[in-house]
Structures are given as C-alpha cells and as structure tokens.
C-alpha cells in the first residue's frame, strides 16, 4: 500500500467516524468533521499533512501525492 492510498483510507474513515459521532453521541462532533475537511483542503494546497508524516515514519512507502 502506498502513502496516497493510506491517506485516502484514513481520511475516509475519519469522516465516517466523525459523522457517526455527530449522529449518535453529540451534535458538537460536527466540529471534528469541519476540522477534517479543513485539513484536507489545506493539504491539497500546501502538500503538508501531519498524518502523512506519521505514516511515512511508520514505513509506508511514498506515492506520487505526498513526496
């Protein structure tokens, strides 16, 4: 698995988790969803993603998006 695929899977899982938490725990978890969206947006412009750095340190090989 490449870093790109790991990031897409992680982001998708976090969005689904935040929506589930918003529905079943507290409506305030919507801010978690907003944070995830903003992080995805800024990483598309800057190329900086903290989760990508962690995954790289865990040994996942780079893809073409996060080099």
Number of C-alpha atoms within 10 A of each C-alpha: 9 16 22 18 13 18 17 12 12 14 17 13 12 15 18 13 15 20 17 15 17 17 13 9 11 10 12 11 18 16 12 17 19 13 14 16 14 12 15 16 12 12 15 12 8 8 14 15 15 10 14 21 13 11 16 15 10 9 10 16 15 17 13 8 12 17 12
